Amino acid sequence: APAPTVARRSSKQLAPGDIVEIDRKGRRFHALVEELHQRDSTRFDLVIRPLQRGITYRTATVGEVVEVWRKG
């Protein structure tokens, strides 16, 4: 089972509701962070919802995050 959702504990201090710019293999796009899951290795995976049409990615790693716009 996936690890529980974690609030602002990753290296970039991400949380659900934040908007992020992702760089995946040279393609950049903006997405809404829906959830964070911490792996056993202490790394984080993001469940995202892209804000642009034509983007099919639904997950990203913290390392792919280029920029963050914080919620509230």
C-alpha positions as CSV (number, residue, x, y, z in Angstrom):
1,A,0.0,0.0,0.0
2,P,1.2,3.5,-0.7
3,A,2.6,5.6,2.1
4,P,0.3,8.1,3.7
5,T,0.1,11.6,2.3
6,V,2.7,13.9,3.8
7,A,2.4,17.6,4.2
8,R,5.4,19.9,3.4
9,R,8.2,17.4,4.3
10,S,10.0,17.0,1.0
11,S,13.2,18.8,0.1
12,K,11.2,21.5,-1.8
13,Q,8.5,21.7,0.9
14,L,5.7,20.7,-1.4
15,A,2.1,20.2,-0.4
16,P,-1.2,19.4,-2.0
17,G,-2.7,22.4,-3.7
18,D,0.7,23.8,-4.8
19,I,1.3,24.6,-8.5
20,V,4.6,23.2,-9.9
21,E,6.5,23.5,-13.1
22,I,7.8,20.0,-14.0
23,D,10.7,19.2,-16.4
24,R,10.2,15.6,-17.7
25,K,12.8,14.6,-20.3
26,G,13.1,18.2,-21.5
27,R,9.4,18.9,-21.7
28,R,8.2,21.5,-19.2
29,F,4.6,21.9,-18.0
30,H,2.6,23.2,-15.1
31,A,0.6,21.0,-12.8
32,L,-1.4,21.0,-9.6
33,V,0.0,18.8,-6.8
34,E,-2.8,16.5,-5.7
35,E,-0.9,14.2,-3.3
36,L,2.6,13.4,-2.0
37,H,3.7,9.9,-1.3
38,Q,6.9,9.1,0.6
39,R,8.7,6.0,-0.7
40,D,10.6,3.6,1.7
41,S,13.8,5.3,0.4
42,T,12.5,8.6,1.9
43,R,12.1,10.1,-1.6
44,F,8.8,11.6,-2.6
45,D,6.5,11.0,-5.5
46,L,3.9,13.5,-6.5
47,V,0.4,12.8,-7.8
48,I,-0.2,15.7,-10.2
49,R,-2.9,17.0,-12.5
50,P,-1.4,18.8,-15.5
51,L,-2.9,22.3,-16.2
52,Q,-2.2,22.1,-20.0
53,R,-3.9,20.1,-22.6
54,G,-2.0,17.2,-24.2
55,I,0.0,16.3,-21.1
56,T,-0.7,12.8,-19.9
57,Y,1.7,12.5,-17.0
58,R,-0.1,12.0,-13.7
59,T,3.0,11.4,-11.5
60,A,6.4,13.2,-11.0
61,T,9.3,13.1,-8.7
62,V,10.5,16.0,-6.5
63,G,13.7,16.0,-8.7
64,E,11.6,16.9,-11.7
65,V,10.2,20.0,-10.0
66,V,11.7,23.2,-11.4
67,E,9.6,25.8,-9.6
68,V,6.8,26.0,-7.0
69,W,4.0,28.4,-6.4
70,R,2.6,27.8,-2.9
71,K,-1.0,27.6,-2.1
72,G,-2.2,30.3,0.3
